[in-house]
Amino acid sequence: ENPLSFYPGIKDGSKLNLVVKKIAQGPSEEKPLKSGIILLRESVTKILKHYYSESETESIVNEMVKDLKHKVNNLSYDDLERLATALIQDQESIG
């Protein structure tokens, strides 16, 4: 907030670090981002609710998310690298 001349330790040739702060948004402008799991749950629930009761849909979605988390947590580093490479290639082909 002060000019550089305010700081006596800063002289010609001194190294400075620049930090850029995001401008704070007002409460009306804030839009919280949903996580991937929440988006997945919402999408699958939207589809399944046409075929199952609410309790069955919730149970199916919970089991699916639990199974997905288990499978992702058990991926090897090679699996993760292949997945990341495929995702990067997909993004490059889209952009």
Backbone as a printed PyTorch tensor [residue, N CA C, xyz], in Angstrom:
tensor([[[  0.8090,  -1.1880,   0.0000],
         [  0.0000,   0.0000,   0.0000],
         [  0.8580,   1.2600,   0.0000]],

        [[  2.1010,   1.1530,   0.4390],
         [  2.9980,   2.3140,   0.4750],
         [  3.8640,   2.3430,  -0.7800]],

        [[  4.3710,   3.5330,  -1.1510],
         [  5.2920,   3.6030,  -2.2920],
         [  6.6350,   2.9790,  -1.9210]],

        [[  7.4220,   2.6010,  -2.9320],
         [  8.7240,   1.9820,  -2.6730],
         [  9.6460,   2.8890,  -1.8750]],

        [[  9.5240,   4.1840,  -2.0560],
         [ 10.3830,   5.1230,  -1.3250],
         [ 10.1450,   5.0490,   0.1850]],

        [[  9.0310,   4.4810,   0.6110],
         [  8.7070,   4.3390,   2.0270],
         [  9.6360,   3.3290,   2.7040]],

        [[ 10.1580,   2.3620,   1.9380],
         [ 10.9800,   1.2930,   2.4930],
         [ 12.4560,   1.6080,   2.2600]],

        [[ 13.2090,   1.9430,   3.3270],
         [ 14.6130,   2.3460,   3.1560],
         [ 15.5160,   1.1950,   2.7050]],

        [[ 15.1220,  -0.0440,   2.9350],
         [ 15.9580,  -1.1900,   2.5610],
         [ 15.9330,  -1.4850,   1.0720]],

        [[ 15.0110,  -0.9110,   0.3570],
         [ 14.9120,  -1.1500,  -1.0830],
         [ 15.7080,  -0.0710,  -1.8040]],

        [[ 16.7570,  -0.5330,  -2.4760],
         [ 17.6450,   0.3870,  -3.1950],
         [ 17.7230,  -0.0510,  -4.6510]],

        [[ 18.3880,   0.7340,  -5.4630],
         [ 18.5790,   0.3930,  -6.8620],
         [ 19.2860,  -0.9620,  -6.9510]],

        [[ 18.7460,  -1.8840,  -7.7180],
         [ 19.3290,  -3.2130,  -7.8710],
         [ 18.7430,  -4.2460,  -6.9250]],

        [[ 17.8980,  -3.8330,  -5.9850],
         [ 17.2650,  -4.7880,  -5.0690],
         [ 16.2840,  -5.6680,  -5.8380]],

        [[ 16.1840,  -6.9240,  -5.4060],
         [ 15.2170,  -7.8350,  -6.0170],
         [ 13.8900,  -7.6910,  -5.2910]],

        [[ 12.8200,  -7.6690,  -6.0660],
         [ 11.4810,  -7.5510,  -5.4990],
         [ 10.6420,  -8.7350,  -5.9510]],

        [[  9.7440,  -9.1690,  -5.0990],
         [  8.7690, -10.1910,  -5.4620],
         [  7.4270,  -9.5140,  -5.6410]],

        [[  6.7850,  -9.8160,  -6.7480],
         [  5.4860,  -9.2280,  -7.0370],
         [  4.4000, -10.2440,  -6.7230]],

        [[  3.4200,  -9.8270,  -5.9420],
         [  2.2840, -10.6790,  -5.6060],
         [  1.0300,  -9.9840,  -6.1000]],

        [[  0.2370, -10.7050,  -6.8800],
         [ -1.0090, -10.1400,  -7.3940],
         [ -2.1550, -10.7880,  -6.6350]],

        [[ -2.9370,  -9.9640,  -5.9630],
         [ -4.0760, -10.4690,  -5.2020],
         [ -5.3260, -10.3910,  -6.0520]],

        [[ -6.1840, -11.4120,  -5.9080],
         [ -7.4670, -11.3700,  -6.5980],
         [ -8.3420, -10.3220,  -5.9380]],

        [[ -9.1230,  -9.6580,  -6.7480],
         [-10.0640,  -8.6810,  -6.2140],
         [-11.2010,  -9.4490,  -5.5570]],

        [[-11.4970,  -9.0930,  -4.3350],
         [-12.5710,  -9.7740,  -3.6070],
         [-13.8980,  -9.4750,  -4.2780]],

        [[-14.6730, -10.5420,  -4.4910],
         [-15.9900, -10.3750,  -5.0920],
         [-17.0170, -10.1950,  -3.9970]],

        [[-18.0430,  -9.4520,  -4.3100],
         [-19.1340,  -9.2680,  -3.3600],
         [-19.9170, -10.5520,  -3.2140]],

        [[-20.7030, -10.6820,  -2.1490],
         [-21.4540, -11.9120,  -1.9210],
         [-22.4030, -12.2590,  -3.0650]],

        [[-22.9390, -11.2630,  -3.7480],
         [-23.8680, -11.5450,  -4.8390],
         [-23.1450, -12.0960,  -6.0650]],

        [[-21.8510, -11.8000,  -6.1930],
         [-21.0920, -12.2460,  -7.3510],
         [-20.4660, -13.6200,  -7.1470]],

        [[-20.3510, -14.0540,  -5.9060],
         [-19.7010, -15.3250,  -5.6340],
         [-20.5850, -16.4710,  -6.0860]],

        [[-19.9560, -17.4240,  -6.7630],
         [-20.6710, -18.6050,  -7.2160],
         [-19.7930, -19.8000,  -6.8570]],

        [[-20.1220, -20.5170,  -5.8010],
         [-19.2560, -21.6130,  -5.3870],
         [-19.2050, -22.7050,  -6.4620]],

        [[-17.9980, -23.1980,  -6.7150],
         [-17.8290, -24.2610,  -7.6850],
         [-18.1700, -25.5940,  -7.0400]],

        [[-18.8490, -26.4280,  -7.7810],
         [-19.2000, -27.7450,  -7.2630],
         [-18.0750, -28.7110,  -7.5950]],

        [[-17.8200, -29.6220,  -6.6780],
         [-16.7720, -30.6050,  -6.9110],
         [-17.2610, -31.6450,  -7.9130]],

        [[-16.3250, -32.4000,  -8.4560],
         [-16.6580, -33.4330,  -9.4330],
         [-17.6080, -34.4740,  -8.8840]],

        [[-17.4220, -34.8510,  -7.6170],
         [-18.2890, -35.8610,  -7.0040],
         [-19.7190, -35.3450,  -6.9190]],

        [[-19.8810, -34.0910,  -6.5340],
         [-21.2300, -33.5200,  -6.4220],
         [-21.8900, -33.4700,  -7.7940]],

        [[-21.1410, -33.0420,  -8.8050],
         [-21.6870, -32.9930, -10.1630],
         [-22.0540, -34.3880, -10.6620]],

        [[-21.1990, -35.3660, -10.3720],
         [-21.4810, -36.7450, -10.7640],
         [-22.7410, -37.2490, -10.0820]],

        [[-22.8310, -37.0200,  -8.7680],
         [-24.0160, -37.4490,  -8.0140],
         [-25.2910, -36.8420,  -8.6000]],

        [[-25.2460, -35.5370,  -8.8740],
         [-26.4290, -34.8530,  -9.3960],
         [-26.8310, -35.4040, -10.7590]],

        [[-25.8560, -35.6270, -11.6240],
         [-26.1480, -36.1170, -12.9710],
         [-26.7260, -37.5280, -12.9470]],

        [[-26.0970, -38.4090, -12.1760],
         [-26.5710, -39.7910, -12.1090],
         [-27.9380, -39.8500, -11.4320]],

        [[-28.1250, -39.0660, -10.3800],
         [-29.4160, -39.0290,  -9.6870],
         [-30.5160, -38.5690, -10.6320]],

        [[-30.2220, -37.5660, -11.4200],
         [-31.2090, -37.0290, -12.3720],
         [-31.6830, -38.1140, -13.3420]],

        [[-30.7640, -38.9610, -13.7810],
         [-31.1120, -40.0300, -14.7200],
         [-31.8400, -41.1710, -14.0140]],

        [[-31.2950, -41.6070, -12.8760],
         [-31.8540, -42.7810, -12.1980],
         [-33.2340, -42.5420, -11.5940]],

        [[-33.5320, -41.2980, -11.2230],
         [-34.8160, -41.0400, -10.5600],
         [-36.0100, -41.3150, -11.4710]],

        [[-35.7650, -41.4060, -12.7820],
         [-36.8420, -41.7450, -13.7140],
         [-37.1770, -43.2350, -13.6760]],

        [[-36.2630, -44.0480, -13.1620],
         [-36.4270, -45.4960, -13.1890],
         [-36.5590, -46.1380, -11.8140]],

        [[-36.1120, -45.4370, -10.7680],
         [-36.1040, -46.0050,  -9.4220],
         [-36.7500, -45.0440,  -8.4350]],

        [[-37.0970, -45.5920,  -7.2700],
         [-37.6340, -44.7390,  -6.2060],
         [-36.5060, -43.8650,  -5.6690]],

        [[-36.8710, -42.8850,  -4.8520],
         [-35.8640, -41.9720,  -4.3040],
         [-34.8420, -42.7110,  -3.4490]],

        [[-35.3100, -43.6270,  -2.6060],
         [-34.3870, -44.3580,  -1.7310],
         [-33.4960, -45.3040,  -2.5320]],

        [[-34.0590, -45.9440,  -3.5610],
         [-33.2470, -46.8270,  -4.4030],
         [-32.1990, -46.0200,  -5.1700]],

        [[-32.6100, -44.8810,  -5.6850],
         [-31.6840, -44.0140,  -6.4170],
         [-30.5360, -43.5870,  -5.5190]],

        [[-30.8560, -43.1550,  -4.3170],
         [-29.8190, -42.7180,  -3.3760],
         [-28.8640, -43.8540,  -3.0490]],

        [[-29.4060, -45.0440,  -2.8450],
         [-28.5820, -46.2050,  -2.5340],
         [-27.6590, -46.5600,  -3.7000]],

        [[-28.1940, -46.5440,  -4.9130],
         [-27.3930, -46.8610,  -6.0990],
         [-26.2760, -45.8360,  -6.2780]],

        [[-26.6090, -44.5590,  -6.1470],
         [-25.6150, -43.4930,  -6.3160],
         [-24.5310, -43.6060,  -5.2490]],

        [[-24.9140, -43.8570,  -4.0010],
         [-23.9280, -44.0020,  -2.9240],
         [-22.9750, -45.1570,  -3.1960]],

        [[-23.5040, -46.2930,  -3.6440],
         [-22.6600, -47.4510,  -3.9470],
         [-21.7370, -47.1620,  -5.1290]],

        [[-22.2700, -46.4780,  -6.1420],
         [-21.4630, -46.1530,  -7.3120],
         [-20.2910, -45.2460,  -6.9310]],

        [[-20.5650, -44.2070,  -6.1350],
         [-19.5140, -43.2740,  -5.7130],
         [-18.4910, -43.9940,  -4.8370]],

        [[-18.9650, -44.8360,  -3.9360],
         [-18.0700, -45.6040,  -3.0630],
         [-17.1570, -46.5000,  -3.9050]],

        [[-17.7380, -47.1920,  -4.8930],
         [-16.9690, -48.0730,  -5.7670],
         [-15.9710, -47.2780,  -6.6080]],

        [[-16.4040, -46.1420,  -7.1340],
         [-15.5220, -45.2990,  -7.9420],
         [-14.3350, -44.7980,  -7.1190]],

        [[-14.6080, -44.3140,  -5.9030],
         [-13.5180, -43.8390,  -5.0320],
         [-12.5240, -44.9570,  -4.7460]],

        [[-13.0460, -46.1650,  -4.4790],
         [-12.1870, -47.3130,  -4.1940],
         [-11.2960, -47.6200,  -5.3990]],

        [[-11.8930, -47.6230,  -6.5880],
         [-11.1250, -47.9390,  -7.7970],
         [-10.0780, -46.8670,  -8.0890]],

        [[-10.4320, -45.6060,  -7.9270],
         [ -9.4730, -44.5230,  -8.1790],
         [ -8.3300, -44.5800,  -7.1680]],

        [[ -8.6460, -44.8550,  -5.9120],
         [ -7.6080, -44.9280,  -4.8790],
         [ -6.6460, -46.0880,  -5.1010]],

        [[ -7.0710, -47.1020,  -5.8530],
         [ -6.2230, -48.2660,  -6.0910],
         [ -5.5290, -48.2420,  -7.4490]],

        [[ -5.5840, -47.1160,  -8.1570],
         [ -4.8790, -47.0040,  -9.4330],
         [ -3.3730, -46.9280,  -9.1860]],

        [[ -2.6120, -47.5550, -10.0740],
         [ -1.1520, -47.4650,  -9.9780],
         [ -0.6990, -46.1380, -10.5750]],

        [[  0.5680, -45.7940, -10.3500],
         [  1.1140, -44.5660, -10.9270],
         [  1.0830, -44.6370, -12.4590]],

        [[  1.3310, -45.8180, -13.0040],
         [  1.2660, -45.9810, -14.4620],
         [ -0.1500, -45.7250, -14.9730]],

        [[ -1.1510, -46.2400, -14.2440],
         [ -2.5480, -46.0040, -14.6280],
         [ -2.8670, -44.5130, -14.5970]],

        [[ -2.4210, -43.8340, -13.5380],
         [ -2.6730, -42.3940, -13.4100],
         [ -1.9850, -41.6110, -14.5260]],

        [[ -0.7700, -42.0240, -14.8730],
         [ -0.0500, -41.3450, -15.9470],
         [ -0.7700, -41.5280, -17.2840]],

        [[ -1.2470, -42.7530, -17.5640],
         [ -1.9900, -42.9960, -18.8060],
         [ -3.2750, -42.1810, -18.8410]],

        [[ -3.9650, -42.1200, -17.7160],
         [ -5.2040, -41.3510, -17.6340],
         [ -4.9310, -39.8620, -17.8510]],

        [[ -3.9010, -39.3420, -17.1980],
         [ -3.5540, -37.9250, -17.3440],
         [ -3.1640, -37.6090, -18.7870]],

        [[ -2.3950, -38.4860, -19.4080],
         [ -1.9920, -38.2780, -20.8030],
         [ -3.2050, -38.2570, -21.7170]],

        [[ -4.1310, -39.1790, -21.5030],
         [ -5.3460, -39.2290, -22.3240],
         [ -6.1840, -37.9660, -22.1410]],

        [[ -6.2970, -37.4870, -20.9050],
         [ -7.0730, -36.2710, -20.6450],
         [ -6.4270, -35.0520, -21.2910]],

        [[ -5.1070, -34.9630, -21.2240],
         [ -4.3970, -33.8420, -21.8490],
         [ -4.5940, -33.8730, -23.3620]],

        [[ -4.4990, -35.0650, -23.9550],
         [ -4.6970, -35.1810, -25.4000],
         [ -6.1220, -34.7950, -25.7880]],

        [[ -7.0970, -35.1830, -24.9770],
         [ -8.4900, -34.7990, -25.2410],
         [ -8.6530, -33.2860, -25.1900]],

        [[ -8.0500, -32.6460, -24.1870],
         [ -8.1610, -31.1930, -24.0560],
         [ -7.4900, -30.4820, -25.2260]],

        [[ -6.3580, -31.0130, -25.6730],
         [ -5.6560, -30.3960, -26.8010],
         [ -6.4530, -30.5280, -28.0890]],

        [[ -7.1520, -31.6450, -28.2600],
         [ -7.9370, -31.8330, -29.4830],
         [ -9.1980, -30.9680, -29.4780]],

        [[ -9.7050, -30.6510, -28.2780],
         [-10.8880, -29.7870, -28.1680],
         [-10.4960, -28.3360, -28.4150]],

        [[ -9.3840, -27.9160, -27.8030],
         [ -8.9560, -26.5140, -27.8510],
         [ -8.2630, -26.1990, -29.0880]]])
